Amino acid sequence: MADRLGTELKGKSRFRSDVPRPVSRLGQNADITESLDTANEDCIARKVKMGKKLERVMKGDRGGTTSATSQETDVDNNKTPEPYNCVGDFEADYLELCKRAGLTEIPQVTQRPHRPEPPPPPDPKCATPLSRKETPCKSSHSSRMEKVEEPTTPTPGDPEEAPPTTYTTSNKFDYFRPKVQVELEKPEDRKSMTEIYIRGWKVDQRYMDVFRLCLPAADKLHTIDLWNVGLTDNTLAQFSAVASQCLNLRTVKLDGNPVPGEGFHQLIGEDSMIVSMSLRSCKISDKGAELIGKALSTVKTRNQSLCVLNLNSNLITDVGACHLSNGLRMNRTLLILSVANNAIGDEGAKQLGEVLSRFALTHEEIVERRKLISEKGTPDIRISPIPKRSESRDRPVSQSSRSQLDKSTAKSGRSSSKAKKKDDKGKGKDDKKKDAQRGVSKESVAKTTKGKGRQSGGKKGPAAGTITTEPETPEVQEIINPLLEEAESINGELFIPGNRVLINLNISRNKIGEAGLKALLKGIQYQITLTMLGSRSSGTGLMRLSLQKNGFPPDHDLYMKIQELMVTRDPLYKPPAKSPDEDSISQTTGV
């Protein structure tokens, strides 16, 4: 059937189009399907054309948007980020600056832990002996039994005991994680940081840049402790610059930070405000000791703030001790110096003993002394007649000579001028007295009126007639230059008293022998004699000297003598209590 239809359709297609043909149902269906196919093809073509146009339009829009976004990103990249202004809250400033610096590992800021407070004293009511029966204590401080004969096993219904308060527990390895420990003056006030402690992790250039911005904003910061943080020459120089910007910084501890350049002297310059500095175990050699000695004092400059310097456990020898003693020659501020556990021998001890007693001035020091004396006496020195003579030599003889008449007129003019000066002086004295009386009356009126405020209608306030005194400012004692002290000439050399401001010297665990002990004993004896004679030189002299574990036995005669002299000079020394027999003998003899 299908083959017959196919042959019929082929035959029909051969006829001419203008000849009418009989139309069958199959033919009608075929024409309809062809027309539908062409219509579908036209729709598809139109959709394709429209899709291409849309794609072109969309491509143009996308290109525009991408170009705009790229321009915006370029503008954002070209813009510099706004600088962060620290607000004084160290934790917030530190975290924000670390994020801006791109630091992935940011050590946590925590408060420094403290030891628990001691338990309260026991109640005296509980201290009374009880009977054998176990009775509970009525005190509110404890609810335990005074006597426990046998340990009792806890029952399931009993409440659990509270954990002890003598220690705190933490997570595993939490103790070893890098932290920044801070001390707050008020725990509720985050802007009241007074101390900062960093221990055991490396503070490199990135962290130092953060501290450079946030530490000066802490107004109450007075202590910085950086223990074993791996400082370098660059970070140490940057830290010294940061320390100079912290206005209230007084204590700096840099223990365990060996630096190749040994530039610790940058922290104790002439304008430094640091009072206490600790440099233990920093491998400071004679080179670093020389720089520190020059920072303490030279002929023209001196540090006027550092009071405590700790140089324990370093590599200082006799050469370094000589440099430190040279720094003590003109320094009258340092009170405590510790150079224990070094390699100082007899030569270094001799230099220290000479500085403590008296020393001869060098040529440079003598020249500077003469300059200071001349500058100090310039207001009282009158103009010398030497330049007048030189001027008279340059003048001709006729002008320099005077007649007798000129001399007499000059004398008469001098006498009249003297009389006028006397009259003026008398008038000036009377006027000064009057002005002084007026000034006293004005001051009394000002004192009575001070503190009243504005009053209308002439009414007197409740504080009428009362005198309000202003708070007195304490007088700051000016440090006298050691070169201006009384000097003594001996065998053509000029000697001045040594350093009597240093009160505590620790040179234990070194290599000092008998020769060094002699020099130190001489210096102590000289200071004691000056104290007994009431010398005008400032200071009281050494009050404590540590010499144990050196190159001499503990029962050495010189060492025992030094100990006897220093025991009574120790401010914490208490004389032994007298027995009743000694008291009765002293009362009878009057001694």
Order of alpha helices (4+ residues) and beta strands (2+ residues): alpha-alpha-alpha-beta-beta-beta-alpha-beta-alpha-beta-beta-alpha-beta-alpha-beta-alpha-beta-alpha-alpha-alpha-alpha-beta-beta-beta-alpha-beta-alpha-alpha
